[in-house]
Amino acid sequence: HISAGYDPFFGLEMRFPILYDRFNDIRTIELGMRANTEKESLFWTCKGLRSAFEKGKRIVSIRYSSEKLKMSWRASIILTKDPVSRHLHAVYVCRDVTEEAMQEKQHQMELEHALREARRANAAKSEFLTRVSHDIRTPLNGILGVMALNEKHADDPAFVAENNKRARVAANHLLSLINDVLDLSKMESGDVEMVYEPVNISEIVMECFMMSSIQAREKGIRMFSDGGVNLIHP
């Protein structure tokens, strides 16, 4: 049965009866029809149908499409054997599934996009945590270094007071980093609001210098900084 107005041969001239293999060769060459998978392509040959029947299959399914026609189909082939002639008979039932195939392809593309985004997000998180863990160690080591120096120079109030200032800078920087980590959850939910406020680069430079100089001193490294005094607009 063929729906009104539908030409299953798309204007191709064929003489019937025609070999099943030849029929599919013409559809492949002229219309670009191809089975979706290598396994399904076996059912486009008489040999493949006989093999399926001998393995006990009585119904096989095949999906095929044509880039030339921008269409897709799904077919079910019912296999029976004539008890008298022993000939293998096949009933070919096909329907147009172009719209379903397009939706499936769109869904697959969306899944692949979501997977790429998830992988990108995981990579970003891993890089973020790697960087943060490194940045956290710097002020933390600075604080520990200050504590160790203060213990060695407990009888020098001026030295201890100066070190305490450095420890306070390192502690504030550590607190800032921890707050940034906590803000990560806000970033994921879209609740982060950008804040525009003036900063003093000279102060930032000196904070970094003070935290680093503590570790540098322990390793016998001398550090120098002018604190950005030559900046016109710090």
N, C-alpha and C positions, 0 to 999 in steps of 0.2 A: 504494500500500500504506500503510495507517495502523496504527500500533502500537495494541495492545489497550489500551483505557481512555483513549486520547488523542483529544480532540475538536479537530480543527484549526480549527473555526469558533467554538469557545467558546460554543456555545449559540445563536449567531445564526441566524435563519431566513432562508434564501436559496433562491430558485428557480433551478434550473439547467436549461438553460445560462444563463450570465450573462456580460455583457461584462467583460473583464479590468479595464478602467478602473473600472467600477462596483463590482466585487468589492473592489478596493483602496480605493476611496472609503469603502465601508462599514467596512472594517477600520480605516481611519484615524479615521473619525468615532466608531464604536462602541467600538473597542478601543484607540484611541490609537497604532496602529502607524504608524511613520514610518521611512523610509530614513535611514541614518546620515549620508549625505552628499548634497549636491545632485546630484552626478553619478549616484549610485546611484538617486536618486528618479526619474530618467528611465526606468528600467527597470520602473517601476510603471505605465507607460502603453503602449498598443499602438503609438502613434507612436514612442515611444522604442525599443521592440524592433525595429520595422521599420527605423528609422534605423541601429541597431546592425548589423542583418543586411546592409543595403545597404553598410555600411562594411567588410564582410568578417568580422564577428564571428559565430561559430557557438555560442559559449557565453559568457554574461555572468553575473556574480555580483552579488548584492545582499545587503547586511546591513541588517537593520531590527530595531527594538526597540519595546517598549511600556512606558512608565512606569506606566501603569495596571495592567498585568499583571505588571510587574517581570520581564519576560522578553525574551530576544534570540534572533534567528534568523539563519541564513545560508542563502541560496538560490542554486542554480545553475539557469539557464534555458537549455535546449538548443534552438537554433533550426534548423529545417529548412523547406524549401519543397517542396510537392507538385509533382512534375514534370508532372503532368497538369493539375490545377486551378490551379496556380501560387499556391495559398494558403500562407500562412506558418503553420507549426505551431510550438508551443512546449511543451516538456516541463519542468515546474516541479518541481524536487527541493529539498526544504527539510529542515533539521534544527535542533533546539534547541541553541543555543550559549550559554545563559544563564550557566552556570558559567564558561565560558571568558571571556565578556564581563566578568563580575564580577572575575575574576582579572586581566584586562587593565586594567580600570579601577583596581583596587587598585595594580597595578604602576605605572600612570601617575601615580597620586597620590603614590606613594613616590618616583618619579623627580622630580616637581615639588617635593616637600619637600626632597629632597637638593639640588636645584638652588638652592632658596631659601637653604638652610643654607650652601652653598658661596659664594653671592654675599654672604651676611651675613658669613661668615668673611673673605672677601677685602676687604670694606669695612672690617672691624675691623682687619685687618692694615695696610691703607693708612693708616687714621687713626692706628694705633699708631706706624707708622714716621714719619709726619708729625710727631707730637708728640715722639717720641724724638729725631728729627733736630734739632728746635728746642731741646729740652732739652740736648742734647749740645753745641750751639754755645755755650750760656751759660758753662759752666765752662771750655770750651776757649778761648773769647775772654778769659776772666778770666786764665787761665794766660799766654796770649800778652801780655796787658796788663801783668801783673806783670813778665814778662821785659823788656818794653820800658822800664818804669819803673826797674827795677833797673839797666839799662844806662845810663840817664840819671843815676842817683844812686849809681853804684858807689862813690863816696867817702863814702857815708853808711851805715855798717854797721848802725845801728839801724833805719834806714828799710828797708834791704834785708832784714834779719831779719824785720821785721814783714810785709813783702810776701811773704816765703817762707812764712810761716804761712798767709797767704791762698791762696797758690798750692797749698799742701798740702791745704787744705780743698777747693779746686776740683778738684784731682786725685783725691781720694778720692770726691768726688761723681761725677766722670766715670767712675771705675772702677765705682761702684755702678750707674750707668746702663747701662754695657756689660754687667755681669753680669745685669741685668734683661732685656736683649735676648737674651742667651744662654739665659735661662730660658724664653724663648718656646717653644723646641722641647720643653722639659719640660712646659709647659702643654698643648701639643697632644697629647702622649702620656699625659697624666694623671698624671705623676710628681711634680707639685708638691705639697709639703706646707706647710701654713700654719704659721708660726712666731709664737708669742705671746711677746713680750718687751717690757720697759719701754723707753720712749723719752723723751728730754728735749726738750720743745717749744722751750724757750729756746735749746738748742744748735742745733736745726734752724733757728730764726729767725736766729740769728747767722751760721750757715753761708750761708744765702741772702743775708743782708745783706752779708757779706764778698765773695761772688762778684759781686753786683750793683754794689757800691760801686766796684769797680775800673773797670767800664765807665762808670759814672755820672761818675766823676772825669774820665775822658777827654773826656766831653761837657760838662763844666762844670756837672754837676748835683750838688747837695749832698743827701746822704741822712742820715736820722736814725733811730735805733732804740733803744728802751730794753732790748732783749734779752729782753723778757718777764719783767722783774724783778717785776712786780706779779702774776704768776700764782701762785695759792695752791698748786697742785699741778702744776708744770711737767712 
